[in-house]
Amino acid sequence: MTRDLTRMLKEAQKLEQRLEAVRKALETQTVDGTAGGGAVAVQMNGQRDVLAVRIDPSVLEGADATMLEDLLLSALRDARQKADELAAREMGSIGAQGISGL
């Protein structure tokens, strides 16, 4: 019984180490969300931190704040969706290996 518990604790520690490695990797991987045919772009890392926002100067010429706000929201949502997909793929790689693969 003690051996089984010890083995389970070791496996749990290895899983935690792998999860931490994925978290760190997600901090360095980036995705880009766009809207308006690329007129507004948002760069986000896999942890959903917004790293950059780019707005094509032609969007500012019309000075329509509502349109710019909508484009920015769309780009943010696009980037968030891509960051979520990236995180799911990275976390899925751990799940695919399973605890027995530790």
C-alpha positions as CSV (number, residue, x, y, z in Angstrom):
1,M,0.0,0.0,0.0
2,T,2.8,2.4,0.9
3,R,4.6,1.7,-2.4
4,D,1.4,2.5,-4.4
5,L,1.0,5.7,-2.5
6,T,4.7,6.6,-3.1
7,R,4.4,5.8,-6.8
8,M,1.2,7.9,-7.1
9,L,2.9,10.9,-5.4
10,K,5.9,10.7,-7.7
11,E,3.6,10.5,-10.7
12,A,1.6,13.5,-9.4
13,Q,4.9,15.5,-9.0
14,K,6.0,14.6,-12.6
15,L,2.6,15.7,-13.9
16,E,2.9,19.0,-12.0
17,Q,6.3,19.5,-13.5
18,R,4.9,18.9,-17.0
19,L,2.0,21.3,-16.4
20,E,4.4,24.0,-15.2
21,A,6.5,23.4,-18.4
22,V,3.4,23.9,-20.5
23,R,2.5,27.0,-18.6
24,K,5.9,28.5,-19.2
25,A,5.8,27.5,-22.9
26,L,2.4,29.2,-23.3
27,E,4.0,32.5,-22.0
28,T,6.4,32.5,-24.9
29,Q,4.1,31.3,-27.7
30,T,2.0,34.0,-29.4
31,V,-1.1,34.2,-31.6
32,D,-2.5,37.1,-33.7
33,G,-6.1,38.0,-33.8
34,T,-7.3,40.3,-36.6
35,A,-10.4,42.1,-37.7
36,G,-11.4,44.3,-40.6
37,G,-9.2,42.4,-43.0
38,G,-6.2,43.0,-40.8
39,A,-6.9,46.6,-40.2
40,V,-6.8,45.9,-36.5
41,A,-4.5,43.2,-35.0
42,V,-3.9,42.0,-31.5
43,Q,-1.0,39.8,-30.4
44,M,-1.6,37.7,-27.4
45,N,0.5,34.9,-25.7
46,G,-0.9,31.5,-24.8
47,Q,-1.6,32.8,-21.3
48,R,-4.1,35.4,-22.8
49,D,-1.8,38.3,-22.0
50,V,-2.2,41.1,-24.7
51,L,1.2,41.9,-26.0
52,A,0.5,44.3,-28.8
53,V,-2.2,46.1,-30.6
54,R,-1.8,47.4,-34.2
55,I,-4.2,49.7,-35.9
56,D,-3.8,50.5,-39.6
57,P,-3.7,54.3,-39.9
58,S,-6.3,54.2,-42.6
59,V,-8.8,53.1,-39.9
60,L,-8.2,56.3,-38.0
61,E,-8.9,58.5,-41.0
62,G,-12.6,58.1,-40.7
63,A,-12.4,58.7,-36.9
64,D,-15.4,56.5,-36.3
65,A,-14.8,55.5,-32.7
66,T,-17.6,53.0,-32.6
67,M,-16.2,51.2,-35.7
68,L,-12.7,51.1,-34.2
69,E,-14.1,49.8,-30.9
70,D,-16.0,47.0,-32.7
71,L,-12.8,46.1,-34.7
72,L,-10.7,46.0,-31.6
73,L,-13.2,43.8,-29.8
74,S,-13.4,41.5,-32.7
75,A,-9.6,41.3,-32.9
76,L,-9.4,40.6,-29.2
77,R,-12.0,37.8,-29.4
78,D,-10.1,36.3,-32.3
79,A,-6.8,36.3,-30.4
80,R,-8.4,34.9,-27.3
81,Q,-10.0,32.1,-29.3
82,K,-6.6,31.3,-30.9
83,A,-4.9,31.4,-27.5
84,D,-7.5,29.0,-26.0
85,E,-6.9,26.6,-28.9
86,L,-3.2,26.8,-28.4
87,A,-3.5,26.1,-24.7
88,A,-5.9,23.2,-25.4
89,R,-3.4,21.7,-27.8
90,E,-0.5,22.1,-25.4
91,M,-2.5,20.7,-22.4
92,G,-3.8,17.9,-24.6
93,S,-0.3,16.7,-25.2
94,I,-0.1,16.0,-21.5
95,G,-3.4,14.3,-21.4
96,A,-2.6,12.2,-24.4
97,Q,0.4,10.8,-22.6
98,G,-1.6,10.0,-19.5
99,I,-0.3,9.5,-16.0
100,S,1.0,6.1,-17.0
101,G,3.4,7.8,-19.5
102,L,5.1,9.7,-16.7
